[in-house]
Amino acid sequence: MPRLLTLTLLAALSGFIPSLAAATTKRPNVVLIVTDDQGMKDVGCYGSEIPTPNIDALASDGAKFTRWYSASSICTPSRFGMLTGRNPSRSRDQLLGALMFLAEDDKKRGLRRSETTVATALKTLGYDTALIGKWHLGHGSKEFWPTQHGFDYFYGHTAGCIDFFTMSYGNTLDWYRNETLLDEPGYATDLLTADAIRFLKQKRKTPFFLLLAYNAPHFGKGWNDGENETVNLMQPHPRDLERVRTIKDPTRRKFAAKTVGLDRSIGEVMQVLDEEQLSDKTLVVFMTDHGGDSNYGGANEPFRNGKATLFEGGIRVPCLMRWPKVIPRSLEVSAAASALDFFPSFLDLAGADSNRWSGLDGESFLPLLKGETGSSRSFYWALGEHVDLQRARWEAFMQGEWKYVQDGAGSEYLFNLESDPYERTNLQTQNPFMFKSLKEGLQRARKSFQTL
């Protein structure tokens, strides 16, 4: 690095470190924006052809993570890890695959009362808490619902996806305010945005935690009357198709239209934070729940594969953070971090001791925002078998720059992510010592995460 640039960066960080320490004593608001099935090639500042200026502004105004990992490459376990700070393999109901809305057995599974979310923890610290958007951690017994897991307010849907125009899963309405079923017209992305704006405009004396979990740009779950069955549909709002008309592939074009509509909504939310003079008091985090699905227009290039795999395209995701006057502008963080880190980090920001909540698997990311390089952490992922979706079990283990993967067909891989971030070369035979070491590390991790 050039000497002048080094000195400039050090000077910036030297002023930033005390500002972060001072800011954490004021218990900031937290807005966590999560999008659905949006990969690394689906956000402008990560190299996408889709225009996302409002999302990109979070990177220019704050921090951009280049090695941020989701807790899973499938919706339900990804959200379990994000909210509980615990590896999904620890979940009581072994939530390692997507809960299916119409499956009778899945109506009996979900987030249990004994499993604590960061919303519950922040609520005990005096935060107002709200989930606006997608839940997907249980839809049967009310025991599983967000209103039973620390959220004072819930507006959105319990299933993994819905029709964007009818707010139904197929022909079953799934749209709630708290625990009251609603039948209201509109477009899902717009409705969620309007409700988030309403929430942000409330005058309150206590800090708040808002999880704004959009179901875009995931496909919609429509209904085929002729066949009497659900059908997956890309459902962009017609107004947004014009902005992406130059994209030739029709599925990618529909996906892009949903993405630009999503980006506009995020811009509206950020504008309200400014208008309500909340920006300087609020940490805004943007993350996608896992990699994109190429079958429905998502893209993860140059990373390998995508959703429902444990190659980098499935679990390495965009993550941006903005907190004016606290996080330096255009800060790039290359250390490995994870959605498991939200729980301890948000508690650190709230001035609480995260050790009070036992069994957390994440680490606070605040040192990374201070310019520290981070430790050589290990990470473990497991995907459960899902017969209906024709998915087999996957496992992966990462230690520092080394990563072991066993895919659904039983094939094994060893990658060095420092020299080969796109996982093009399997080093299993070239480096048998490291292969054996990481495979044994995976086996130890699997055992340690087993639910007793």
KOLFIDO-185245 format. One record per residue (C-alpha): residue number from 1; x, y, z; residue in three letters; chain. Coordinates in steps of 0.5 Angstrom, whole numbers, always signed. Layout:
KOLFIDO-185245
- NUM | X | Y | Z | ALA | A
...
END
This chain:
KOLFIDO-185245
- 1 | +0 | +0 | +0 | MET | A
- 2 | +3 | +7 | -2 | PRO | A
- 3 | +6 | +11 | +4 | ARG | A
- 4 | +1 | +17 | +4 | LEU | A
- 5 | -5 | +12 | +3 | LEU | A
- 6 | -3 | +8 | +9 | THR | A
- 7 | -2 | +14 | +13 | LEU | A
- 8 | -9 | +17 | +11 | THR | A
- 9 | -12 | +11 | +13 | LEU | A
- 10 | -9 | +10 | +20 | LEU | A
- 11 | -11 | +18 | +21 | ALA | A
- 12 | -18 | +16 | +19 | ALA | A
- 13 | -18 | +10 | +24 | LEU | A
- 14 | -15 | +13 | +30 | SER | A
- 15 | -21 | +18 | +30 | GLY | A
- 16 | -26 | +13 | +28 | PHE | A
- 17 | -24 | +9 | +34 | ILE | A
- 18 | -26 | +13 | +40 | PRO | A
- 19 | -32 | +16 | +36 | SER | A
- 20 | -34 | +8 | +36 | LEU | A
- 21 | -33 | +8 | +43 | ALA | A
- 22 | -37 | +14 | +45 | ALA | A
- 23 | -42 | +12 | +40 | ALA | A
- 24 | -44 | +5 | +43 | THR | A
- 25 | -45 | +9 | +50 | THR | A
- 26 | -51 | +12 | +47 | LYS | A
- 27 | -55 | +5 | +45 | ARG | A
- 28 | -56 | +6 | +38 | PRO | A
- 29 | -62 | +4 | +34 | ASN | A
- 30 | -61 | -2 | +29 | VAL | A
- 31 | -64 | -3 | +22 | VAL | A
- 32 | -63 | -9 | +19 | LEU | A
- 33 | -65 | -10 | +12 | ILE | A
- 34 | -65 | -17 | +9 | VAL | A
- 35 | -67 | -19 | +2 | THR | A
- 36 | -68 | -26 | -1 | ASP | A
- 37 | -64 | -30 | -6 | ASP | A
- 38 | -60 | -24 | -8 | GLN | A
- 39 | -53 | -26 | -10 | GLY | A
- 40 | -46 | -23 | -10 | MET | A
- 41 | -47 | -21 | -17 | LYS | A
- 42 | -54 | -18 | -16 | ASP | A
- 43 | -52 | -12 | -12 | VAL | A
- 44 | -48 | -6 | -16 | GLY | A
- 45 | -43 | -5 | -12 | CYS | A
- 46 | -41 | -12 | -12 | TYR | A
- 47 | -40 | -12 | -20 | GLY | A
- 48 | -48 | -13 | -22 | SER | A
- 49 | -50 | -10 | -28 | GLU | A
- 50 | -57 | -9 | -25 | ILE | A
- 51 | -57 | -1 | -22 | PRO | A
- 52 | -58 | -1 | -15 | THR | A
- 53 | -56 | +6 | -13 | PRO | A
- 54 | -59 | +6 | -6 | ASN | A
- 55 | -56 | +0 | -4 | ILE | A
- 56 | -49 | +2 | -7 | ASP | A
- 57 | -50 | +9 | -3 | ALA | A
- 58 | -49 | +5 | +4 | LEU | A
- 59 | -42 | +2 | +1 | ALA | A
- 60 | -40 | +9 | +0 | SER | A
- 61 | -43 | +12 | +6 | ASP | A
- 62 | -40 | +6 | +10 | GLY | A
- 63 | -37 | -1 | +10 | ALA | A
- 64 | -37 | -6 | +5 | LYS | A
- 65 | -35 | -13 | +7 | PHE | A
- 66 | -32 | -18 | +2 | THR | A
- 67 | -32 | -24 | +6 | ARG | A
- 68 | -39 | -24 | +10 | TRP | A
- 69 | -42 | -31 | +10 | TYR | A
- 70 | -49 | -33 | +11 | SER | A
- 71 | -51 | -38 | +17 | ALA | A
- 72 | -54 | -42 | +11 | SER | A
- 73 | -55 | -42 | +4 | SER | A
- 74 | -62 | -44 | +5 | ILE | A
- 75 | -68 | -39 | +8 | CYS | A
- 76 | -70 | -42 | +14 | THR | A
- 77 | -63 | -44 | +17 | PRO | A
- 78 | -60 | -38 | +15 | SER | A
- 79 | -65 | -34 | +19 | ARG | A
- 80 | -64 | -38 | +25 | PHE | A
- 81 | -57 | -37 | +25 | GLY | A
- 82 | -58 | -29 | +24 | MET | A
- 83 | -63 | -28 | +29 | LEU | A
- 84 | -60 | -33 | +35 | THR | A
- 85 | -53 | -32 | +34 | GLY | A
- 86 | -52 | -40 | +34 | ARG | A
- 87 | -50 | -45 | +28 | ASN | A
- 88 | -57 | -48 | +25 | PRO | A
- 89 | -54 | -55 | +27 | SER | A
- 90 | -56 | -53 | +34 | ARG | A
- 91 | -63 | -52 | +33 | SER | A
- 92 | -68 | -56 | +37 | ARG | A
- 93 | -72 | -58 | +31 | ASP | A
- 94 | -66 | -59 | +26 | GLN | A
- 95 | -68 | -53 | +22 | LEU | A
- 96 | -63 | -55 | +16 | LEU | A
- 97 | -67 | -54 | +10 | GLY | A
- 98 | -73 | -50 | +8 | ALA | A
- 99 | -80 | -50 | +12 | LEU | A
- 100 | -85 | -52 | +7 | MET | A
- 101 | -92 | -48 | +8 | PHE | A
- 102 | -96 | -54 | +6 | LEU | A
- 103 | -93 | -60 | +9 | ALA | A
- 104 | -96 | -62 | +15 | GLU | A
- 105 | -90 | -64 | +19 | ASP | A
- 106 | -87 | -57 | +18 | ASP | A
- 107 | -93 | -54 | +21 | LYS | A
- 108 | -90 | -58 | +28 | LYS | A
- 109 | -83 | -55 | +27 | ARG | A
- 110 | -80 | -48 | +28 | GLY | A
- 111 | -76 | -43 | +33 | LEU | A
- 112 | -78 | -46 | +40 | ARG | A
- 113 | -79 | -42 | +46 | ARG | A
- 114 | -72 | -44 | +49 | SER | A
- 115 | -68 | -41 | +43 | GLU | A
- 116 | -67 | -34 | +44 | THR | A
- 117 | -67 | -29 | +39 | THR | A
- 118 | -63 | -22 | +39 | VAL | A
- 119 | -70 | -19 | +39 | ALA | A
- 120 | -71 | -22 | +46 | THR | A
- 121 | -64 | -20 | +48 | ALA | A
- 122 | -65 | -13 | +46 | LEU | A
- 123 | -72 | -12 | +48 | LYS | A
- 124 | -70 | -14 | +55 | THR | A
- 125 | -65 | -8 | +55 | LEU | A
- 126 | -71 | -3 | +53 | GLY | A
- 127 | -71 | -3 | +46 | TYR | A
- 128 | -77 | -3 | +42 | ASP | A
- 129 | -77 | -9 | +37 | THR | A
- 130 | -81 | -10 | +30 | ALA | A
- 131 | -80 | -15 | +24 | LEU | A
- 132 | -83 | -12 | +18 | ILE | A
- 133 | -83 | -18 | +12 | GLY | A
- 134 | -81 | -25 | +12 | LYS | A
- 135 | -81 | -30 | +18 | TRP | A
- 136 | -80 | -37 | +15 | HIS | A
- 137 | -78 | -40 | +22 | LEU | A
- 138 | -85 | -43 | +24 | GLY | A
- 139 | -92 | -42 | +22 | HIS | A
- 140 | -96 | -47 | +25 | GLY | A
- 141 | -97 | -47 | +33 | SER | A
- 142 | -96 | -39 | +35 | LYS | A
- 143 | -90 | -42 | +39 | GLU | A
- 144 | -86 | -41 | +33 | PHE | A
- 145 | -89 | -34 | +31 | TRP | A
- 146 | -84 | -28 | +32 | PRO | A
- 147 | -89 | -24 | +37 | THR | A
- 148 | -87 | -30 | +41 | GLN | A
- 149 | -79 | -29 | +40 | HIS | A
- 150 | -78 | -22 | +42 | GLY | A
- 151 | -82 | -18 | +37 | PHE | A
- 152 | -86 | -13 | +40 | ASP | A
- 153 | -89 | -12 | +33 | TYR | A
- 154 | -90 | -16 | +27 | PHE | A
- 155 | -92 | -14 | +20 | TYR | A
- 156 | -91 | -19 | +14 | GLY | A
- 157 | -92 | -27 | +12 | HIS | A
- 158 | -90 | -33 | +16 | THR | A
- 159 | -88 | -37 | +10 | ALA | A
- 160 | -82 | -38 | +5 | GLY | A
- 161 | -85 | -34 | +0 | CYS | A
- 162 | -92 | -31 | -2 | ILE | A
- 163 | -95 | -28 | -9 | ASP | A
- 164 | -93 | -21 | -9 | PHE | A
- 165 | -100 | -19 | -11 | PHE | A
- 166 | -105 | -23 | -7 | THR | A
- 167 | -100 | -24 | -1 | MET | A
- 168 | -102 | -31 | -1 | SER | A
- 169 | -98 | -38 | -1 | TYR | A
- 170 | -101 | -41 | -7 | GLY | A
- 171 | -109 | -39 | -5 | ASN | A
- 172 | -108 | -39 | +2 | THR | A
- 173 | -107 | -32 | +5 | LEU | A
- 174 | -101 | -31 | +9 | ASP | A
- 175 | -101 | -24 | +11 | TRP | A
- 176 | -101 | -21 | +18 | TYR | A
- 177 | -101 | -15 | +23 | ARG | A
- 178 | -98 | -18 | +29 | ASN | A
- 179 | -103 | -25 | +30 | GLU | A
- 180 | -109 | -22 | +26 | THR | A
- 181 | -110 | -24 | +19 | LEU | A
- 182 | -110 | -19 | +13 | LEU | A
- 183 | -113 | -18 | +6 | ASP | A
- 184 | -111 | -12 | +3 | GLU | A
- 185 | -109 | -10 | -4 | PRO | A
- 186 | -102 | -8 | -6 | GLY | A
- 187 | -95 | -10 | -8 | TYR | A
- 188 | -91 | -14 | -3 | ALA | A
- 189 | -85 | -10 | -3 | THR | A
- 190 | -89 | -3 | -3 | ASP | A
- 191 | -93 | -5 | +3 | LEU | A
- 192 | -87 | -7 | +7 | LEU | A
- 193 | -84 | -1 | +5 | THR | A
- 194 | -90 | +3 | +7 | ALA | A
- 195 | -90 | +0 | +14 | ASP | A
- 196 | -83 | +1 | +15 | ALA | A
- 197 | -83 | +8 | +14 | ILE | A
- 198 | -89 | +9 | +19 | ARG | A
- 199 | -85 | +5 | +24 | PHE | A
- 200 | -79 | +10 | +23 | LEU | A
- 201 | -84 | +16 | +24 | LYS | A
- 202 | -86 | +14 | +31 | GLN | A
- 203 | -84 | +19 | +36 | LYS | A
- 204 | -81 | +14 | +41 | ARG | A
- 205 | -76 | +16 | +47 | LYS | A
- 206 | -73 | +9 | +47 | THR | A
- 207 | -68 | +6 | +42 | PRO | A
- 208 | -71 | +1 | +37 | PHE | A
- 209 | -69 | -5 | +33 | PHE | A
- 210 | -72 | -6 | +26 | LEU | A
- 211 | -71 | -12 | +22 | LEU | A
- 212 | -74 | -11 | +15 | LEU | A
- 213 | -74 | -17 | +12 | ALA | A
- 214 | -76 | -17 | +4 | TYR | A
- 215 | -78 | -23 | +0 | ASN | A
- 216 | -76 | -20 | -6 | ALA | A
- 217 | -72 | -21 | -11 | PRO | A
- 218 | -75 | -29 | -9 | HIS | A
- 219 | -80 | -31 | -14 | PHE | A
- 220 | -87 | -31 | -12 | GLY | A
- 221 | -92 | -37 | -10 | LYS | A
- 222 | -98 | -36 | -14 | GLY | A
- 223 | -103 | -41 | -16 | TRP | A
- 224 | -105 | -45 | -22 | ASN | A
- 225 | -113 | -46 | -22 | ASP | A
- 226 | -113 | -51 | -28 | GLY | A
- 227 | -108 | -56 | -24 | GLU | A
- 228 | -110 | -54 | -17 | ASN | A
- 229 | -103 | -53 | -15 | GLU | A
- 230 | -98 | -48 | -13 | THR | A
- 231 | -93 | -45 | -18 | VAL | A
- 232 | -87 | -41 | -18 | ASN | A
- 233 | -87 | -34 | -21 | LEU | A
- 234 | -83 | -28 | -22 | MET | A
- 235 | -87 | -22 | -21 | GLN | A
- 236 | -84 | -16 | -22 | PRO | A
- 237 | -88 | -9 | -21 | HIS | A
- 238 | -90 | -7 | -29 | PRO | A
- 239 | -87 | +0 | -27 | ARG | A
- 240 | -80 | -3 | -26 | ASP | A
- 241 | -79 | -7 | -32 | LEU | A
- 242 | -77 | -1 | -36 | GLU | A
- 243 | -71 | +1 | -32 | ARG | A
- 244 | -68 | -6 | -34 | VAL | A
- 245 | -71 | -7 | -41 | ARG | A
- 246 | -63 | -8 | -44 | THR | A
- 247 | -62 | -14 | -40 | ILE | A
- 248 | -64 | -20 | -46 | LYS | A
- 249 | -65 | -26 | -41 | ASP | A
- 250 | -73 | -25 | -40 | PRO | A
- 251 | -72 | -29 | -33 | THR | A
- 252 | -66 | -25 | -31 | ARG | A
- 253 | -70 | -18 | -33 | ARG | A
- 254 | -76 | -20 | -29 | LYS | A
- 255 | -71 | -21 | -23 | PHE | A
- 256 | -67 | -15 | -24 | ALA | A
- 257 | -74 | -11 | -24 | ALA | A
- 258 | -76 | -14 | -18 | LYS | A
- 259 | -69 | -12 | -15 | THR | A
- 260 | -69 | -4 | -18 | VAL | A
- 261 | -76 | -4 | -14 | GLY | A
- 262 | -73 | -7 | -8 | LEU | A
- 263 | -67 | -2 | -9 | ASP | A
- 264 | -72 | +4 | -9 | ARG | A
- 265 | -76 | +2 | -3 | SER | A
- 266 | -69 | +2 | +1 | ILE | A
- 267 | -68 | +9 | -2 | GLY | A
- 268 | -74 | +11 | +1 | GLU | A
- 269 | -73 | +8 | +8 | VAL | A
- 270 | -66 | +11 | +8 | MET | A
- 271 | -69 | +18 | +6 | GLN | A
- 272 | -74 | +18 | +12 | VAL | A
- 273 | -68 | +16 | +17 | LEU | A
- 274 | -65 | +23 | +14 | ASP | A
- 275 | -72 | +27 | +15 | GLU | A
- 276 | -73 | +24 | +22 | GLU | A
- 277 | -66 | +26 | +24 | GLN | A
- 278 | -65 | +19 | +26 | LEU | A
- 279 | -59 | +17 | +21 | SER | A
- 280 | -53 | +19 | +26 | ASP | A
- 281 | -57 | +15 | +32 | LYS | A
- 282 | -58 | +9 | +27 | THR | A
- 283 | -53 | +3 | +25 | LEU | A
- 284 | -56 | +1 | +18 | VAL | A
- 285 | -54 | -6 | +16 | VAL | A
- 286 | -56 | -9 | +9 | PHE | A
- 287 | -55 | -17 | +8 | MET | A
- 288 | -58 | -22 | +3 | THR | A
- 289 | -60 | -28 | +6 | ASP | A
- 290 | -56 | -33 | +2 | HIS | A
- 291 | -53 | -34 | -5 | GLY | A
- 292 | -58 | -33 | -11 | GLY | A
- 293 | -62 | -38 | -15 | ASP | A
- 294 | -60 | -38 | -22 | SER | A
- 295 | -66 | -42 | -24 | ASN | A
- 296 | -70 | -35 | -22 | TYR | A
- 297 | -65 | -30 | -25 | GLY | A
- 298 | -60 | -30 | -19 | GLY | A
- 299 | -53 | -29 | -20 | ALA | A
- 300 | -47 | -30 | -16 | ASN | A
- 301 | -41 | -30 | -21 | GLU | A
- 302 | -35 | -30 | -20 | PRO | A
- 303 | -36 | -35 | -14 | PHE | A
- 304 | -38 | -42 | -15 | ARG | A
- 305 | -45 | -44 | -15 | ASN | A
- 306 | -51 | -41 | -11 | GLY | A
- 307 | -57 | -42 | -7 | LYS | A
- 308 | -57 | -49 | -3 | ALA | A
- 309 | -50 | -51 | -4 | THR | A
- 310 | -44 | -49 | +0 | LEU | A
- 311 | -39 | -47 | -5 | PHE | A
- 312 | -38 | -39 | -4 | GLU | A
- 313 | -43 | -37 | -9 | GLY | A
- 314 | -48 | -40 | -4 | GLY | A
- 315 | -46 | -37 | +3 | ILE | A
- 316 | -41 | -31 | +1 | ARG | A
- 317 | -46 | -25 | +1 | VAL | A
- 318 | -46 | -18 | +0 | PRO | A
- 319 | -46 | -14 | +7 | CYS | A
- 320 | -46 | -7 | +8 | LEU | A
- 321 | -46 | -2 | +14 | MET | A
- 322 | -48 | +5 | +15 | ARG | A
- 323 | -47 | +9 | +21 | TRP | A
- 324 | -45 | +17 | +20 | PRO | A
- 325 | -40 | +20 | +24 | LYS | A
- 326 | -38 | +13 | +27 | VAL | A
- 327 | -37 | +8 | +21 | ILE | A
- 328 | -32 | +11 | +16 | PRO | A
- 329 | -34 | +12 | +9 | ARG | A
- 330 | -32 | +7 | +4 | SER | A
- 331 | -29 | +3 | +9 | LEU | A
- 332 | -27 | -4 | +6 | GLU | A
- 333 | -27 | -10 | +11 | VAL | A
- 334 | -24 | -16 | +8 | SER | A
- 335 | -24 | -21 | +14 | ALA | A
- 336 | -28 | -26 | +15 | ALA | A
- 337 | -35 | -25 | +19 | ALA | A
- 338 | -42 | -28 | +19 | SER | A
- 339 | -49 | -27 | +20 | ALA | A
- 340 | -48 | -31 | +27 | LEU | A
- 341 | -44 | -24 | +29 | ASP | A
- 342 | -50 | -20 | +29 | PHE | A
- 343 | -53 | -22 | +36 | PHE | A
- 344 | -46 | -21 | +40 | PRO | A
- 345 | -45 | -14 | +36 | SER | A
- 346 | -52 | -11 | +37 | PHE | A
- 347 | -51 | -13 | +44 | LEU | A
- 348 | -44 | -10 | +45 | ASP | A
- 349 | -47 | -3 | +41 | LEU | A
- 350 | -53 | -3 | +47 | ALA | A
- 351 | -48 | -3 | +52 | GLY | A
- 352 | -49 | -10 | +55 | ALA | A
- 353 | -45 | -16 | +56 | ASP | A
- 354 | -46 | -22 | +51 | SER | A
- 355 | -44 | -27 | +55 | ASN | A
- 356 | -50 | -27 | +59 | ARG | A
- 357 | -53 | -31 | +53 | TRP | A
- 358 | -50 | -37 | +53 | SER | A
- 359 | -48 | -42 | +47 | GLY | A
- 360 | -47 | -36 | +42 | LEU | A
- 361 | -43 | -38 | +36 | ASP | A
- 362 | -41 | -31 | +33 | GLY | A
- 363 | -36 | -26 | +35 | GLU | A
- 364 | -37 | -18 | +35 | SER | A
- 365 | -36 | -15 | +29 | PHE | A
- 366 | -34 | -8 | +32 | LEU | A
- 367 | -27 | -10 | +32 | PRO | A
- 368 | -27 | -10 | +25 | LEU | A
- 369 | -30 | -4 | +24 | LEU | A
- 370 | -24 | -1 | +28 | LYS | A
- 371 | -19 | -3 | +23 | GLY | A
- 372 | -17 | -10 | +26 | GLU | A
- 373 | -16 | -15 | +22 | THR | A
- 374 | -20 | -21 | +25 | GLY | A
- 375 | -18 | -27 | +28 | SER | A
- 376 | -17 | -34 | +24 | SER | A
- 377 | -24 | -36 | +25 | ARG | A
- 378 | -27 | -43 | +24 | SER | A
- 379 | -34 | -44 | +21 | PHE | A
- 380 | -38 | -50 | +20 | TYR | A
- 381 | -44 | -51 | +15 | TRP | A
- 382 | -49 | -56 | +14 | ALA | A
- 383 | -55 | -57 | +10 | LEU | A
- 384 | -60 | -62 | +11 | GLY | A
- 385 | -63 | -67 | +6 | GLU | A
- 386 | -70 | -65 | +3 | HIS | A
- 387 | -73 | -70 | -1 | VAL | A
- 388 | -79 | -66 | -4 | ASP | A
- 389 | -74 | -61 | -7 | LEU | A
- 390 | -69 | -66 | -9 | GLN | A
- 391 | -63 | -64 | -4 | ARG | A
- 392 | -58 | -68 | -1 | ALA | A
- 393 | -54 | -67 | +5 | ARG | A
- 394 | -48 | -62 | +5 | TRP | A
- 395 | -43 | -60 | +10 | GLU | A
- 396 | -37 | -55 | +10 | ALA | A
- 397 | -32 | -53 | +14 | PHE | A
- 398 | -27 | -47 | +14 | MET | A
- 399 | -21 | -45 | +18 | GLN | A
- 400 | -17 | -39 | +16 | GLY | A
- 401 | -16 | -39 | +8 | GLU | A
- 402 | -17 | -46 | +8 | TRP | A
- 403 | -24 | -49 | +6 | LYS | A
- 404 | -27 | -57 | +6 | TYR | A
- 405 | -33 | -58 | +2 | VAL | A
- 406 | -37 | -65 | +2 | GLN | A
- 407 | -43 | -64 | -3 | ASP | A
- 408 | -50 | -67 | -4 | GLY | A
- 409 | -47 | -73 | -8 | ALA | A
- 410 | -41 | -75 | -3 | GLY | A
- 411 | -35 | -71 | -7 | SER | A
- 412 | -30 | -68 | -3 | GLU | A
- 413 | -26 | -62 | -4 | TYR | A
- 414 | -21 | -57 | -1 | LEU | A
- 415 | -20 | -50 | -3 | PHE | A
- 416 | -15 | -45 | -1 | ASN | A
- 417 | -19 | -39 | -2 | LEU | A
- 418 | -13 | -34 | -1 | GLU | A
- 419 | -10 | -36 | -8 | SER | A
- 420 | -17 | -39 | -11 | ASP | A
- 421 | -23 | -35 | -8 | PRO | A
- 422 | -27 | -38 | -14 | TYR | A
- 423 | -26 | -45 | -12 | GLU | A
- 424 | -24 | -47 | -19 | ARG | A
- 425 | -18 | -52 | -16 | THR | A
- 426 | -19 | -58 | -12 | ASN | A
- 427 | -13 | -59 | -8 | LEU | A
- 428 | -15 | -65 | -4 | GLN | A
- 429 | -9 | -70 | -7 | THR | A
- 430 | -4 | -64 | -8 | GLN | A
- 431 | -5 | -63 | +0 | ASN | A
- 432 | -7 | -69 | +3 | PRO | A
- 433 | -5 | -66 | +10 | PHE | A
- 434 | -9 | -60 | +10 | MET | A
- 435 | -15 | -64 | +7 | PHE | A
- 436 | -14 | -69 | +13 | LYS | A
- 437 | -14 | -63 | +18 | SER | A
- 438 | -20 | -60 | +15 | LEU | A
- 439 | -24 | -66 | +15 | LYS | A
- 440 | -22 | -68 | +22 | GLU | A
- 441 | -24 | -61 | +24 | GLY | A
- 442 | -31 | -61 | +21 | LEU | A
- 443 | -32 | -68 | +24 | GLN | A
- 444 | -31 | -64 | +31 | ARG | A
- 445 | -35 | -58 | +29 | ALA | A
- 446 | -41 | -63 | +27 | ARG | A
- 447 | -40 | -67 | +34 | LYS | A
- 448 | -40 | -60 | +38 | SER | A
- 449 | -46 | -57 | +35 | PHE | A
- 450 | -50 | -63 | +36 | GLN | A
- 451 | -57 | -62 | +40 | THR | A
- 452 | -57 | -66 | +46 | LEU | A
END
